[in-house]
């Protein structure tokens, strides 16, 4: 697997890249090219699911007042808030190499057990005894409160699985920009955002050391030892990402279509 530590300068490009590489590699039927990308949004934004209805999930008035963009991703699931302090990961995985991922439960299990171990190992490396669990379909939690939400998109031979890790992003952003979701996991027990979502912030004695450890353990879990510069799409990513921004992610009407 290849590894890339890279954040695009705009939220739109970060979202477009995931779809661009998935569509490109699935269309070319490449056998090699699995990728782990770790990144961060350059600014606060709301990212809604592929089928989300903006009016049911997003406080549009607050977003407009604060000039917070509302963007749609290619994967399912509910709306999230992302921005500085929220680490993001994207995995491009081959379904031929990982046939268990063709089933949704197999895909969630394959990815989330590894990401759980990466977070837990990183916490342990800084002396934290905080326990990390998996609850709902694919949430990481501490003490029954959500620290990570995740989603996927399956194609014929490849999939993208991407998600979040709340390190020290201001949680008031979530309360301000999101409505209470219409669909909720059972373990949420109808809790409001303020009682349901948590960040790792107060569990971190050394933020920089934790992030470094999380990167190292994520790379180890996925054996992502190859450099992005050697990836089959490394010479094409700028053009294909720009193409998807032009055709979709740069179009405000597309993001707000539902």
Backbone bond lengths (Angstrom), bond angles and torsions (degrees), N, CA, C in turn:
res aa  C-N    CA-C-N  psi(-1)  N-CA   C-N-CA  omega(-1)  CA-C   N-CA-C  phi
1 X - - - 1.454 - - 1.524 110.09 -
2 X 1.346 114.73 148.10 1.450 121.83 178.44 1.536 109.80 -94.68
3 X 1.329 116.04 156.07 1.462 121.23 178.97 1.518 109.37 -129.03
4 X 1.347 115.30 140.37 1.453 121.04 177.15 1.515 109.16 -143.04
5 X 1.306 115.67 120.44 1.464 123.00 174.45 1.522 106.25 -99.52
6 X 1.329 116.26 91.98 1.463 118.59 -173.87 1.523 111.01 -153.72
7 X 1.325 115.96 131.04 1.461 123.12 174.42 1.526 108.57 -115.18
8 X 1.313 116.58 127.24 1.460 120.71 175.71 1.522 109.48 -71.07
9 X 1.324 117.67 156.95 1.469 120.47 -174.96 1.520 114.93 -73.72
10 X 1.338 118.30 -11.68 1.470 120.28 179.15 1.525 109.67 -129.43
11 X 1.334 117.94 150.69 1.460 120.48 174.82 1.522 112.48 -58.86
12 X 1.333 115.93 -39.03 1.465 119.78 -178.15 1.525 111.53 -60.81
13 X 1.318 116.94 -43.18 1.465 120.20 -179.05 1.522 111.33 -68.43
14 X 1.329 117.85 -36.52 1.463 120.08 177.98 1.526 111.18 -61.39
15 X 1.326 116.90 -41.27 1.461 120.47 178.66 1.530 110.77 -73.57
16 X 1.317 116.72 -39.52 1.464 120.48 -178.55 1.520 111.60 -63.98
17 X 1.329 117.32 -37.17 1.464 120.49 -178.27 1.529 110.93 -58.00
18 X 1.316 117.92 -44.64 1.458 120.12 -177.71 1.526 111.35 -59.15
19 X 1.328 116.55 -43.24 1.463 118.82 179.61 1.526 111.07 -73.08
20 X 1.309 116.79 -36.87 1.463 120.48 -179.06 1.523 111.64 -61.01
21 X 1.331 116.89 -47.00 1.468 118.48 -177.73 1.520 110.84 -71.21
22 X 1.338 117.38 -35.48 1.469 119.47 178.76 1.519 110.82 -63.89
23 X 1.323 116.89 -49.77 1.467 119.98 -179.02 1.524 111.32 -64.68
24 X 1.314 117.36 -38.56 1.465 120.69 -178.02 1.514 111.60 -67.65
25 X 1.323 116.62 -47.59 1.463 119.15 -174.78 1.522 111.04 -74.53
26 X 1.332 117.61 -32.29 1.463 119.49 178.01 1.523 110.21 -70.86
27 X 1.324 116.63 -37.57 1.455 120.06 179.20 1.512 113.19 -68.88
28 X 1.336 117.22 -30.42 1.455 121.25 179.64 1.521 112.76 -88.20
29 X 1.341 116.59 -7.14 1.466 122.60 179.70 1.521 112.08 53.09
30 X 1.322 116.42 43.47 1.460 120.93 178.13 1.531 110.48 -71.47
31 X 1.307 116.33 142.54 1.453 120.33 176.45 1.508 112.79 -88.97
32 X 1.325 116.19 -21.15 1.461 121.49 -177.37 1.523 108.81 -119.22
33 X 1.313 116.09 144.84 1.461 117.79 177.31 1.512 114.90 143.86
34 X 1.325 118.54 11.72 1.468 119.74 177.51 1.527 109.70 -58.27
35 X 1.321 115.55 141.58 1.463 120.41 -171.29 1.517 111.51 -141.11
36 X 1.325 115.63 137.68 1.467 123.31 167.06 1.514 107.56 -112.91
37 X 1.343 116.16 119.05 1.465 120.49 174.75 1.518 108.42 -116.10
38 X 1.321 117.33 128.52 1.457 123.39 173.98 1.519 107.92 -110.40
39 X 1.329 115.69 132.55 1.460 118.89 -170.66 1.522 110.61 -158.13
40 X 1.341 115.46 -178.72 1.454 122.06 -178.17 1.521 108.84 -150.33
41 X 1.324 116.62 141.67 1.464 120.22 175.46 1.526 109.38 -68.49
42 X 1.332 117.76 139.54 1.471 120.12 -177.79 1.515 113.64 -77.15
43 X 1.326 117.53 -14.25 1.463 121.53 -179.00 1.520 108.46 -152.56
44 X 1.328 115.67 162.95 1.458 118.71 178.43 1.526 109.12 -68.05
45 X 1.329 115.88 138.43 1.458 122.27 177.72 1.527 108.74 -155.66
46 X 1.307 115.49 159.94 1.463 122.01 172.32 1.524 107.22 -101.71
47 X 1.327 116.43 131.24 1.460 121.24 179.24 1.526 107.55 -119.40
48 X 1.311 115.96 114.66 1.456 120.88 -177.19 1.526 110.54 -97.95
49 X 1.330 115.72 156.33 1.449 120.91 179.95 1.511 112.24 -70.92
50 X 1.303 115.69 164.48 1.462 121.95 -175.65 1.527 112.81 -54.60
51 X 1.333 116.67 -38.54 1.462 120.64 -177.57 1.525 113.01 -108.55
52 X 1.312 117.15 10.59 1.467 120.51 -177.32 1.524 111.79 -65.27
53 X 1.330 116.01 146.15 1.453 122.43 171.52 1.521 107.81 -99.27
54 X 1.320 115.20 116.14 1.462 120.59 -173.88 1.521 111.23 -55.38
55 X 1.316 117.33 -42.77 1.462 120.96 -175.17 1.521 112.98 -64.41
56 X 1.325 117.13 -22.75 1.465 120.90 -177.72 1.527 112.68 -93.42
57 X 1.336 117.35 -17.10 1.459 119.16 -172.03 1.520 114.78 -122.05
58 X 1.327 117.76 -16.43 1.469 120.14 -170.89 1.523 110.84 -124.11
59 X 1.323 115.87 137.96 1.464 121.74 171.94 1.525 106.82 -82.51
60 X 1.313 115.60 88.48 1.458 120.71 -174.04 1.524 112.26 -65.96
61 X 1.325 117.61 -33.04 1.466 120.32 -179.92 1.529 110.77 -64.44
62 X 1.344 116.58 -44.69 1.466 120.13 179.50 1.523 110.65 -65.11
63 X 1.326 116.49 -40.91 1.471 119.74 178.49 1.522 111.11 -61.93
64 X 1.328 116.29 -41.82 1.463 120.02 179.25 1.526 111.20 -65.62
65 X 1.323 116.53 -42.40 1.461 120.37 -179.99 1.533 111.41 -60.82
66 X 1.323 116.06 -39.84 1.465 121.03 -175.65 1.522 113.22 -96.28
67 X 1.333 116.74 1.82 1.468 122.83 -179.01 1.526 111.32 57.57
68 X 1.309 114.74 44.41 1.458 121.46 177.37 1.529 108.17 -95.19
69 X 1.332 118.53 118.88 1.463 119.88 -178.06 1.523 112.26 -68.51
70 X 1.330 114.85 146.31 1.461 122.46 174.43 1.519 106.79 -109.95
71 X 1.317 116.92 117.02 1.458 122.35 -174.00 1.525 110.19 -123.70
72 X 1.321 115.41 149.85 1.466 121.25 -179.43 1.527 109.15 -107.20
73 X 1.326 116.71 135.16 1.459 120.80 177.39 1.527 110.05 -99.43
74 X 1.313 116.13 171.01 1.458 120.91 -177.20 1.521 112.97 -82.13
75 X 1.335 117.98 -15.26 1.461 121.90 -175.56 1.524 111.06 -99.03
76 X 1.313 116.48 168.96 1.450 121.61 -177.91 1.515 112.79 -82.46
77 X 1.330 115.23 -162.41 1.447 120.38 179.41 1.511 112.52 91.70
78 X 1.335 114.87 179.43 1.454 121.47 -174.99 1.531 111.48 -89.69
79 X 1.311 115.24 175.54 1.463 122.00 -178.19 1.523 111.52 -72.57
80 X 1.328 115.35 148.48 1.460 122.27 176.15 1.515 109.46 -131.86
81 X 1.324 115.81 164.96 1.450 121.64 167.09 1.524 107.21 -110.18
82 X 1.311 117.13 133.54 1.467 122.13 178.12 1.518 108.78 -130.67
83 X 1.315 115.24 159.23 1.449 120.64 179.48 1.509 109.92 165.19
84 X 1.312 117.83 -171.62 1.467 120.55 177.86 1.528 111.24 -54.06
85 X 1.319 115.56 133.95 1.459 120.75 -177.16 1.512 113.54 96.09
86 X 1.325 116.92 -5.52 1.466 122.30 175.57 1.521 107.31 -116.98
87 X 1.321 116.90 105.69 1.455 120.19 177.98 1.525 109.51 -72.65
88 X 1.321 115.39 146.47 1.465 121.70 179.88 1.521 109.20 -124.35
89 X 1.330 115.33 147.27 1.460 119.40 172.34 1.513 108.84 -131.30
90 X 1.318 116.13 147.55 1.457 122.89 175.17 1.521 108.14 -133.56
91 X 1.312 116.10 130.10 1.464 122.15 178.24 1.518 109.65 -118.38
92 X 1.312 116.13 126.81 1.457 123.01 172.52 1.523 106.33 -103.72
93 X 1.335 116.83 111.97 1.461 120.86 -170.95 1.522 111.52 -122.75
94 X 1.326 115.39 141.32 1.458 122.62 179.14 1.524 110.21 -84.11
95 X 1.328 117.15 125.60 1.459 120.89 178.03 1.526 111.37 -77.53
96 X 1.316 116.68 -19.52 1.463 118.92 174.75 1.525 110.31 -72.72
97 X 1.328 116.49 -38.99 1.454 120.53 177.59 1.526 112.19 -77.60
98 X 1.335 116.46 -25.67 1.471 121.43 -177.54 1.531 109.07 -129.07
99 X 1.330 117.65 70.51 1.469 120.57 -176.38 1.520 113.60 -60.45
100 X 1.333 117.50 -23.26 1.460 120.04 178.75 1.527 111.62 -64.48
101 X 1.334 116.40 -19.79 1.461 120.41 -178.60 1.522 113.13 -81.66
102 X 1.321 118.04 -5.14 1.467 119.93 176.52 1.529 110.96 -68.09
103 X 1.324 116.83 -25.76 1.462 121.66 174.21 1.526 108.10 -94.02
104 X 1.329 117.15 139.02 1.457 120.16 -174.88 1.518 112.62 -59.41
105 X 1.337 117.21 -42.80 1.466 118.38 -179.22 1.522 110.46 -65.49
106 X 1.325 117.06 -35.05 1.455 120.38 177.41 1.513 112.09 -67.99
107 X 1.323 116.78 -37.86 1.470 120.95 178.26 1.525 110.30 -65.39
108 X 1.329 116.21 -47.86 1.469 119.35 179.47 1.532 111.00 -61.17
109 X 1.312 117.21 -43.59 1.462 120.83 -178.45 1.527 111.13 -65.36
110 X 1.325 116.89 -43.21 1.465 121.29 -178.67 1.528 111.24 -60.20
111 X 1.324 116.07 -44.85 1.461 119.74 -175.93 1.521 111.98 -80.46
112 X 1.322 116.86 -48.81 1.463 118.61 -169.46 1.522 113.47 -71.43
113 X 1.318 118.77 -29.73 1.464 118.55 176.17 1.528 110.59 -65.06
114 X 1.326 116.33 -36.52 1.463 119.60 178.14 1.527 111.58 -70.86
115 X 1.330 116.53 -42.64 1.456 118.94 -179.26 1.529 111.05 -69.27
116 X 1.317 116.87 -35.04 1.464 119.95 174.79 1.524 110.62 -60.12
117 X 1.326 116.28 -45.62 1.458 119.44 179.86 1.526 111.16 -64.63
118 X 1.330 116.99 -38.10 1.472 119.92 179.72 1.522 111.07 -62.95
119 X 1.339 117.10 -44.91 1.465 120.17 179.43 1.519 110.67 -66.69
120 X 1.339 116.80 -44.82 1.461 120.46 -178.84 1.524 111.25 -62.69
121 X 1.324 116.79 -42.30 1.467 120.52 179.89 1.518 111.35 -66.24
122 X 1.330 116.68 -37.53 1.456 120.33 178.48 1.528 110.75 -65.94
123 X 1.330 117.07 -41.52 1.463 120.36 176.98 1.524 110.98 -63.59
124 X 1.316 115.78 -43.17 1.464 119.81 179.43 1.522 110.98 -61.24
125 X 1.331 116.73 -35.89 1.466 120.49 -177.12 1.526 112.71 -66.65
126 X 1.341 117.25 -20.77 1.468 119.80 177.45 1.531 110.81 -103.85
127 X 1.326 115.91 13.16 1.453 120.27 175.21 1.504 115.76 84.95
128 X 1.343 117.44 13.90 1.459 120.66 179.21 1.524 110.66 -89.43
129 X 1.316 116.41 137.44 1.468 121.37 177.81 1.529 111.40 -99.25
130 X 1.335 116.61 11.10 1.458 121.21 -179.63 1.523 110.78 -58.67
131 X 1.318 116.97 130.65 1.455 122.51 -179.61 1.528 110.40 -92.70
132 X 1.311 116.25 133.44 1.460 122.48 -179.04 1.523 108.96 -109.18
133 X 1.331 116.55 125.25 1.457 120.95 179.96 1.510 112.50 -115.32
134 X 1.326 115.90 170.51 1.463 123.16 172.29 1.519 106.82 -115.63
135 X 1.326 116.93 121.35 1.453 121.15 179.38 1.524 109.72 -132.89
136 X 1.321 115.59 163.41 1.449 119.33 -174.40 1.517 109.41 65.33
137 X 1.292 116.57 -148.83 1.468 120.33 179.16 1.522 111.11 -79.50
138 X 1.345 116.31 -44.37 1.470 118.42 -174.13 1.524 111.96 -158.13
139 X 1.323 117.23 38.99 1.461 120.82 177.44 1.520 110.35 -98.56
140 X 1.323 116.85 141.43 1.457 121.28 167.00 1.522 107.49 -94.39
141 X 1.326 116.12 138.67 1.455 120.40 -176.07 1.521 111.30 -136.72
142 X 1.333 115.11 156.20 1.459 121.98 167.13 1.528 106.53 -129.34
143 X 1.320 115.63 126.70 1.456 119.82 -178.10 1.506 113.53 58.57
144 X 1.331 117.35 32.52 1.453 121.33 179.87 1.515 115.14 76.60
145 X 1.344 117.10 9.06 1.460 120.88 179.12 1.525 109.67 -115.42
146 X 1.303 116.31 140.72 1.464 123.37 -170.61 1.521 112.23 -75.71
147 X 1.338 116.13 129.09 1.464 121.81 174.39 1.526 111.83 -117.36
148 X 1.328 117.16 -8.37 1.469 120.38 -175.27 1.515 110.22 -154.42
149 X 1.335 116.06 127.51 1.456 122.14 173.21 1.518 109.59 -116.91
150 X 1.343 117.08 148.63 1.466 120.42 -170.46 1.519 111.07 -144.01
151 X 1.319 116.09 157.95 1.458 121.58 -178.20 1.517 109.02 -153.83
152 X 1.344 115.81 166.08 1.469 119.53 -177.68 1.514 111.25 -143.75
153 X 1.338 113.99 164.06 1.462 122.25 172.67 1.521 107.76 -138.97
154 X 1.320 116.20 121.12 1.460 122.54 -179.49 1.520 110.42 -99.36
155 X 1.332 115.49 135.95 1.455 121.55 169.59 1.529 108.16 -116.39
156 X 1.315 117.11 -163.86 1.458 119.43 -175.98 1.521 112.36 -67.29
157 X 1.327 117.40 -46.33 1.464 120.81 -174.96 1.524 114.14 -122.25
158 X 1.325 116.59 -7.41 1.457 120.53 -176.58 1.519 110.34 -138.52
159 X 1.316 116.41 162.99 1.460 120.25 172.67 1.526 109.74 -144.52
160 X 1.322 114.98 155.70 1.460 122.19 167.90 1.517 107.94 -111.38
161 X 1.310 115.12 130.63 1.465 121.90 174.97 1.522 105.19 -123.24
162 X 1.319 116.72 120.75 1.463 118.63 -177.42 1.528 110.71 -136.33
163 X 1.342 114.88 157.48 1.450 117.94 -176.83 1.510 113.33 -166.11
164 X 1.322 114.38 -172.96 1.455 122.91 -171.88 1.525 111.07 -123.21
165 X 1.311 115.21 161.84 1.460 122.04 170.18 1.529 107.25 -144.65
166 X 1.329 115.78 111.71 1.461 120.74 -178.27 1.524 109.37 -77.23
167 X 1.326 115.44 106.56 1.462 120.94 178.98 1.521 109.53 -91.19
168 X 1.319 117.12 -66.39 1.460 119.82 177.70 1.521 111.49 -148.93
169 X 1.324 117.00 31.57 1.454 120.91 173.78 1.528 108.99 -66.49
170 X 1.342 118.73 139.48 1.468 120.09 178.11 1.533 111.60 -59.10
171 X 1.318 117.12 118.52 1.459 120.80 -176.61 1.526 112.16 -71.25
172 X 1.347 116.67 -18.95 1.461 118.33 177.24 1.523 111.43 -64.21
173 X 1.340 118.20 -22.20 1.460 119.93 174.55 1.524 110.63 -60.27
174 X 1.324 116.77 -40.91 1.463 120.52 -179.30 1.520 110.01 -64.62
175 X 1.317 116.59 -45.33 1.464 120.62 -179.40 1.532 111.56 -64.89
176 X 1.322 116.16 -33.82 1.468 119.20 -176.69 1.526 112.88 -79.96
177 X 1.317 117.53 -39.43 1.458 119.42 -169.65 1.534 114.94 -100.04
178 X 1.318 117.86 -13.44 1.464 119.97 179.94 1.516 111.26 -113.84
179 X 1.327 115.85 142.16 1.451 121.86 168.84 1.533 108.44 -82.75
180 X 1.315 116.31 167.85 1.460 118.57 174.57 1.536 108.20 -66.61
181 X 1.329 118.32 128.19 1.470 120.21 -173.51 1.520 112.44 -65.90
182 X 1.345 117.08 140.95 1.470 119.76 179.67 1.525 113.16 -67.43
183 X 1.329 116.85 -29.63 1.462 121.35 176.53 1.519 108.60 -112.95
184 X 1.327 116.73 128.16 1.453 120.54 -175.88 1.524 110.66 -133.02
185 X 1.340 117.55 144.97 1.463 119.39 175.46 1.530 110.01 -67.48
186 X 1.307 115.56 151.63 1.461 120.34 -176.48 1.526 111.86 -58.29
187 X 1.333 117.44 -37.99 1.456 119.88 -175.89 1.533 112.79 -68.54
188 X 1.327 117.27 -14.44 1.475 119.94 177.73 1.524 111.15 -67.23
189 X 1.322 116.22 -32.46 1.466 122.15 177.85 1.526 112.15 55.68
190 X 1.331 115.73 39.08 1.466 123.87 176.40 1.526 113.59 62.28
191 X 1.316 117.07 19.89 1.459 119.92 178.50 1.525 111.00 -67.74
192 X 1.333 116.59 145.46 1.450 121.43 174.05 1.524 109.51 -70.93
193 X 1.330 116.21 165.61 1.460 120.39 -178.51 1.525 111.97 -52.74
194 X 1.319 116.10 -42.33 1.460 120.32 -175.41 1.521 112.87 -64.60
195 X 1.340 116.92 -23.54 1.465 121.25 -179.45 1.522 112.38 -101.45
196 X 1.320 116.25 -8.50 1.463 120.22 -173.15 1.517 113.40 -108.22
197 X 1.333 117.19 -35.14 1.460 121.34 -174.11 1.531 109.42 -99.83
198 X 1.325 115.43 142.81 1.459 122.00 -179.87 1.521 108.62 -138.06
199 X 1.312 116.59 156.73 1.460 121.05 172.39 1.521 108.82 -116.30
200 X 1.302 115.76 165.55 1.460 120.54 179.92 1.525 112.21 -79.98
201 X 1.323 116.83 -8.91 1.452 121.84 -170.72 1.508 115.77 -42.84
202 X 1.326 117.37 -55.74 1.459 119.55 -175.27 1.517 113.04 -75.45
203 X 1.323 116.86 -7.09 1.461 121.00 176.06 1.530 112.24 -95.63
204 X 1.340 116.32 1.68 1.460 120.63 -175.21 1.523 110.56 -107.10
205 X 1.307 116.12 116.84 1.466 120.22 175.05 1.529 110.95 -80.68
206 X 1.328 116.07 -24.22 1.457 120.96 -179.12 1.526 107.99 -147.49
207 X 1.338 116.47 100.78 1.461 120.97 -175.00 1.517 112.10 -59.90
208 X 1.330 116.43 -49.18 1.466 120.69 -176.37 1.530 110.65 -61.94
209 X 1.321 116.55 -40.78 1.461 120.27 179.92 1.523 110.54 -66.16
210 X 1.336 116.71 -38.87 1.469 119.51 178.00 1.519 111.16 -62.94
211 X 1.333 117.02 -47.84 1.463 119.86 -177.67 1.523 110.48 -62.07
212 X 1.312 116.75 -42.97 1.461 120.24 177.06 1.525 110.52 -58.94
213 X 1.333 116.24 -43.71 1.468 120.12 -179.77 1.526 110.98 -67.60
214 X 1.323 117.63 -38.96 1.462 120.69 178.56 1.521 110.67 -62.33
215 X 1.316 117.50 -41.75 1.460 120.73 176.87 1.530 109.88 -61.14
216 X 1.323 116.16 -48.48 1.467 120.20 -177.48 1.522 111.66 -61.51
217 X 1.322 116.78 -44.18 1.461 119.73 -177.80 1.529 112.16 -73.02
218 X 1.323 117.70 -32.66 1.462 120.56 175.07 1.528 110.29 -64.58
219 X 1.316 116.22 -45.06 1.468 120.57 177.76 1.524 110.26 -60.98
220 X 1.329 116.76 -41.75 1.463 120.82 -179.96 1.520 111.48 -66.20
221 X 1.330 117.59 -43.83 1.465 120.83 -178.85 1.529 111.39 -59.41
222 X 1.307 116.84 -35.76 1.454 121.03 -177.27 1.528 113.28 -100.86
223 X 1.314 116.07 0.22 1.471 120.67 -177.25 1.531 109.86 50.47
224 X 1.328 114.46 46.50 1.463 120.85 -177.29 1.530 109.58 -89.86
225 X 1.305 115.09 77.06 1.459 121.45 -172.25 1.518 113.82 -100.10
226 X 1.336 117.22 -10.23 1.461 119.89 -177.50 1.528 110.95 -87.76
227 X 1.321 115.99 146.69 1.465 120.96 -178.60 1.529 111.19 -80.13
228 X 1.332 115.72 141.64 1.459 120.65 177.89 1.522 111.74 -57.22
229 X 1.306 117.94 -34.01 1.463 120.92 -178.27 1.519 112.09 -61.32
230 X 1.331 117.56 -19.04 1.462 121.26 178.39 1.518 112.79 -97.65
231 X 1.315 117.70 0.08 1.468 121.99 -178.60 1.534 110.13 -67.78
232 X 1.333 117.80 145.41 1.469 120.19 -179.95 1.526 114.58 -57.11
233 X 1.336 117.61 -24.98 1.462 120.42 -179.20 1.529 113.44 -101.89
234 X 1.315 117.50 6.07 1.460 120.76 -174.48 1.528 112.85 -62.17
235 X 1.321 117.48 -31.89 1.466 119.52 -179.47 1.524 112.23 -86.70
236 X 1.336 116.67 -6.68 1.457 120.33 -175.09 1.516 113.74 -113.51
237 X 1.331 117.84 -10.88 1.464 119.70 -168.01 1.526 112.96 -62.27
238 X 1.334 117.78 -35.71 1.462 118.98 -178.61 1.528 110.79 -64.05
239 X 1.316 115.82 -43.70 1.466 119.78 -178.15 1.523 111.51 -68.59
240 X 1.338 117.14 -44.37 1.468 118.49 -176.93 1.520 111.40 -72.56
241 X 1.337 117.56 -33.40 1.466 120.01 176.15 1.518 110.00 -66.19
242 X 1.323 116.80 -45.34 1.467 120.89 178.15 1.523 110.23 -59.16
243 X 1.328 117.43 -39.92 1.459 121.44 179.85 1.522 111.29 -61.17
244 X 1.344 116.84 -43.04 1.468 120.03 -179.92 1.522 111.86 -72.12
245 X 1.319 118.01 -31.38 1.462 120.02 173.59 1.522 109.34 -64.18
246 X 1.329 117.30 -43.80 1.457 121.38 -178.64 1.525 111.82 -66.12
247 X 1.300 116.64 -41.43 1.465 119.00 -173.38 1.534 113.11 -84.47
248 X 1.346 117.61 -21.27 1.458 118.32 -172.62 1.530 113.37 -144.44
249 X 1.314 117.72 -60.96 1.466 120.32 -167.30 1.517 113.81 -72.59
250 X 1.306 117.74 -18.66 1.457 120.42 175.48 1.519 113.34 -90.88
251 X 1.337 116.97 4.93 1.461 123.10 -176.64 1.526 109.36 -103.36
252 X 1.335 117.02 105.71 1.461 121.02 -177.74 1.526 111.65 -59.06
253 X 1.313 117.40 -34.43 1.458 120.85 -178.86 1.530 111.23 -64.72
254 X 1.328 117.54 -34.59 1.460 120.64 178.63 1.538 110.58 -66.39
255 X 1.307 116.56 -43.12 1.461 120.12 -179.72 1.524 112.04 -62.71
256 X 1.321 116.76 -34.10 1.477 121.32 -174.74 1.520 112.78 -104.22
257 X 1.317 117.09 21.00 1.460 120.25 -173.06 1.517 113.58 -67.10
258 X 1.348 117.93 -23.42 1.471 120.08 179.27 1.524 109.72 -118.27
